[in-house]
Amino acid sequence: MATTRPRWYKPSQMARRPASSTAHSGVDALLDAALAAAAGPAIVLDAQLRVRLATESAATLLGTPVPHGVAAPALLCGDKPERPVAEALAAGRPVHALVPRLGGNGETLVRIRSVPLGEGKPIGWLLMLQDAGDIGGERAVQFHGMWTRDPAMKHMFRVLERVAASDATVLVRGETGTGKELVAKAIHALSDRARGPLRALNCAALPANLLESELFGHAKGAFTGAVRDTPGHIVLADGGTLFLDEVAELPLELQAKLLRVLETRTVIPVGAREPIAVDVRVVAATHRALRQEVEAGRFRADLMYRLRVIPVFLPALRERRGDIELLLERFVEDANRRGKRRIDRIAPAALATLEHYDWPGNVRELRNIVEYVFAIGQGPELVPSDLPPELLEPELGEHAAMVAPPAVVRPASTTPEPSPEARRIAAALTRASGNREQAAKLLGLSRVTLWRRMKALGLG
């Protein structure tokens, strides 16, 4: 006669004890309530990755029975070529993966997260399961180095696939640290030019005279020190793609020369007379609205129209907060493989702090914060105290409690309070002992971007 299994069961114990054992039933009922309340659909594995415990809700979610003693890699990955759960568990790494529902049609997904059991070397694993919906929903996808669950980002990926098939000029708009260069690399890799060179130049990183030579090249004798003909990035990108980052920073006189390159498909190096034919696709990027730059007289309208044939917009990290946890876990996994410290868990309070932060430096800033966490913190769990102080007390700024002078009663002032961004920059400069390059790294910004923001905020 069939027996009714409790919602949270242990087959090995059930096989040894009579079903009528009231003592066993009472203990099981208590364990059922506690474990189900704590973990929901879950599976417990031993050190050999065999199933020792399973909830009925886990079997229901997976769409297949979860027999005692079965190997988890075989159960969850089968003979599929992609085996994220098996590979991570076999290597002793925490798992955060999406797998197709085993008893379904392959279109519904189950999210699996693992927690190591025991101190030091794990004596087992707790696998927590969650319904992740259908593939078109929350599924995490990777696209040429960019990870996301966000629908807007997924739409952008589809746009990039179509854009790559064209040879039209692309303008990528996005804040610093959002991944504009990754977009350019994806366009190049997906295009017919993939076997050609990809050259990248930051237009904000060099003064005008050096930028002109770097971009257009120079002839022998064009200036002191020009001892031979030197090709610029445009010629070096012939047959491939040229990525111009922060193109809005290009001086007006160089904008005219770039326009001529786009119109004639030729380039004249500095000090040369004869044009050189080039076959280059240009992908430009900027954090500014070029139309506003045109209205302000800082950018040529004709060049804007040449560059903005296909506009692509990258959302800021604060606009896709659902990706913060995903990216955080990816960066932690990367750092685990490289560093001496290993993080196996992320405290909910730490995650909540990160998810409520504004992220002015976007994905680059998140990656830098993970580097900070690994350098400063200790132990296997990422806790709030590991995070930079400006994340925990953004209104006070770093070291405010330690260096604040005694309170002094002052007359009311009409001077406006510094903005949150100004306070973050000031805190980073304090932590970097005034070193702007180091402060820029802490903020996830380039040195040029930090200088520009400090100037706009009146920070000197």
Secondary structure, DSSP 4 states (H G I P E B T S, - for coil): ---PPPSEE-HHHHHHS-TT-HHHHHHHHHHHHHHHHHHSSEEEEETTSBEEEEEHHHHHHHTS---TT-BHHHHHHTT-S--HHHHHHHTT---EEEEE-TTTTSSEEEEEEEEEESSSS-SEEEEEEEEEEETTTT--EEETTEEE--HHHHHHHHHHHHHHHS---EEEE--TTS-HHHHHHHHHHHSTTTTS-EEEEETTSS-HHHHHHHHH-B-TTSSTT--S-B--HHHHTTTSEEEEETGGGS-HHHHHHHHHHHHHSEE--BT--S-EE---EEEEEESS-HHHHHHTTSS-HHHHHHH-SEEEEPPPGGG-THHHHHHHHHHHHHHHHHSS----EE-HHHHHHHHTS--TTHHHHHHHHHHHHHHH--SSEE-GGGS-HHHH-TTT-TTHHHHPPPP-------SPPPPHHHHHHHHHHHHTTT-HHHHHHHHT--HHHHHHHHHHHT--
